[in-house]
Amino acid sequence: MRYDPNCKKCSRLEQFLTSTKVKYPHYFCKPVPSFGSNSPFLLIVGLAPGMHGANNTGRPFTGDHAGILLYKALYKYGFSNKPESIHKDNLKLINCRITNAVKCLPPENKPTTGEINNCNTYLANELGELKAGSIILALGTIAHNAILKAFHLVRSNYEFSHGSRHILPNGLILYDSYHCSRYNTQTKRLTEAMFFDIFLTITKERGK
């Protein structure tokens, strides 16, 4: 199982979703499922749903600032039929799926280690469905580490850095990028050109 809409493993997150639902009764406020192709060439792993993004819409990176650059890149490099994802519509991903290391909205966008670990089974199951030669793109250190944990790999052998490429034992390839968060893009830690370069490299990988 890659997703359980009724998961209650993390009491802090469950309570936070309950209180958020009271404040925003029209929001999704449940564990957010992955979105996209069932047999993707590219699996993108983010951190967790954003308060007014995926936690509102029920679709990863939809309706929040982080999704602006991500969906622009996906469209530019042929992984999406539309360049923006503001709300749940008829946008489709092509040979691509988006998921998160943590399925539920965490307070201040900061899941605890225990919460990341509790959700790792779902990520491991999703990763286990990928075919050899598929690409995984980790957006940020937490996603990177969650992927390694899912494969029972030692972190020191696969250090995170923007643009790095790691060959995993099962024939999958892991790329790393800084997260396309508001903070990273506004401070220019991650520029559009830097992010596009990652996707350009991935598309070249597909052509090998």
Secondary structure, DSSP 8 states (H G I E B T S, - for coil): ----TT----HHHHHHHHHHHHHSTTS--S----EE-SS-SEEEEES---TTTHHHHSSTT-SSHHHHHHHHHHHHTTSBSSS--SSSSS--BSSEEEEESS-S--GGG---HHHHHHHHHHHHHHHHTS-TT-EEEEESHHHHHHHHHHTT--GGGS---TT-EEE-TTS-EEEEE----HHHHHTTSS-HHHHHHHHHHHHHHHT-
